[in-house]
Amino acid sequence: MANPMPEAVARLCRRAAPEPDDVLDEMETTARESGFPTIGPDAGAFYRLSARLTAASSVFEFGSGFGYSAYWVAPALPSDGQIVLTEHDPDELDMAREFFARGGYDDRAVFEEGDAIETVERYDGPFDLVLVDNEDDRYVEAFEAVRGKVAPGGIVLADNVLAAGEQFGPDAVLDALDGDEAPATAHHIADYYERVRADPDFETALVPVGEGLLASVRL
Ligand SMILES: C[S@@+](CC[C@H](N)C(=O)[O-])C[C@H]1O[C@@H](n2cnc3c(N)ncnc32)[C@H](O)[C@@H]1O
């Protein structure tokens, strides 16, 4: 399935976004060559913008892989700020440590190996910004684990709400929301839409960059 963003829009996103540094360029190449599913540069730029808008000093990620998404945010954090990366694959997390050290951002990163949802239980928050990018059948669980730890004005971003590689696209999410037949993954994403929209403490909007971000702000 093609990325749901029209090619020209994706190219314009890149013209508008901050320039990646050499480390982020290399992470981009690593993802492309290995086929690793990162949030990509367009969602990455919006993730960083969200950190700027919330003046974020505390960020939590559910599912960090080799640190690509977290690296987008790192330059927007103060040097005494903190981003918690979570990943159950130790090799991915080792790569993240190395990239962060090379970029000079390891002072503000905490690398947590293991299950992200178990990990968040050990943190009190408050978080200014959260990325939900773990396995899709546990997006709702991730939101429920973190929602009470999000600062007022803080933002929860969930990735892959329009598409996920070859698995599903926007039509399948619509079908799932309408109760029609759709791949299981699209149903998991639809469950997430319904969960955040029903939450009186959050207001949500779809940001159609990359494979789609659902942005939920804590009221
Ligand atoms: C889609 S990738 C995205 C990684 C990263 N956010 C990025 O954009 O570069 C998701 C990653 O989350 C990890 N993951 C999925 N569920 C997880 C969980 N419950 N706890 C820890 N890691 C998880 C996977 O191993 C994978 O590396």
The ligand as an SDF file (V2000), in Angstrom:
LIG
                    3D

 27 29  0  0  0  0  0  0  0  0999 V2000
    6.7420    0.7870   14.2070 C   0  0  0  0  0  0  0  0  0  0  0  0
    8.2530    0.6330   15.0750 S   0  0  0  0  0  0  0  0  0  0  0  0
    8.5380    2.3470   15.3510 C   0  0  0  0  0  0  0  0  0  0  0  0
    9.7140    2.7500   16.1570 C   0  0  0  0  0  0  0  0  0  0  0  0
    9.9010    4.2550   16.3840 C   0  0  0  0  0  0  0  0  0  0  0  0
    8.7750    4.8800   17.0450 N   0  0  0  0  0  0  0  0  0  0  0  0
   10.2190    5.0170   15.1190 C   0  0  0  0  0  0  0  0  0  0  0  0
    9.3460    5.6500   14.5510 O   0  0  0  0  0  0  0  0  0  0  0  0
   11.3650    4.9350   14.6910 O   0  0  0  0  0  0  0  0  0  0  0  0
    7.6610    0.0060   16.6170 C   0  0  0  0  0  0  0  0  0  0  0  0
    8.7330   -0.5150   17.5610 C   0  0  0  0  0  0  0  0  0  0  0  0
    8.0990   -0.7280   18.8220 O   0  0  0  0  0  0  0  0  0  0  0  0
    8.5390   -1.9510   19.3870 C   0  0  0  0  0  0  0  0  0  0  0  0
    7.4400   -2.3860   20.2600 N   0  0  0  0  0  0  0  0  0  0  0  0
    6.1880   -2.7520   19.8640 C   0  0  0  0  0  0  0  0  0  0  0  0
    5.4300   -3.0020   20.9430 N   0  0  0  0  0  0  0  0  0  0  0  0
    6.2200   -2.7870   22.0320 C   0  0  0  0  0  0  0  0  0  0  0  0
    6.0000   -2.8850   23.4300 C   0  0  0  0  0  0  0  0  0  0  0  0
    4.8120   -3.2260   23.9360 N   0  0  0  0  0  0  0  0  0  0  0  0
    7.0170   -2.5970   24.2610 N   0  0  0  0  0  0  0  0  0  0  0  0
    8.2340   -2.2420   23.7660 C   0  0  0  0  0  0  0  0  0  0  0  0
    8.4990   -2.1340   22.4620 N   0  0  0  0  0  0  0  0  0  0  0  0
    7.5000   -2.4000   21.5960 C   0  0  0  0  0  0  0  0  0  0  0  0
    8.8640   -2.8520   18.1970 C   0  0  0  0  0  0  0  0  0  0  0  0
    9.8290   -3.8070   18.5590 O   0  0  0  0  0  0  0  0  0  0  0  0
    9.3670   -1.8400   17.1750 C   0  0  0  0  0  0  0  0  0  0  0  0
   10.7650   -1.7050   17.2740 O   0  0  0  0  0  0  0  0  0  0  0  0
  1  2  1  0
  2  3  1  0
  2 10  1  0
  3  4  1  0
  4  5  1  0
  5  6  1  0
  5  7  1  0
  7  8  2  0
  7  9  1  0
 10 11  1  0
 11 12  1  0
 11 26  1  0
 12 13  1  0
 13 14  1  0
 13 24  1  0
 14 15  1  0
 14 23  1  0
 15 16  2  0
 16 17  1  0
 17 18  1  0
 17 23  2  0
 18 19  1  0
 18 20  2  0
 20 21  1  0
 21 22  2  0
 22 23  1  0
 24 25  1  0
 24 26  1  0
 26 27  1  0
M  CHG  2   2   1   9  -1
M  END
$$$$
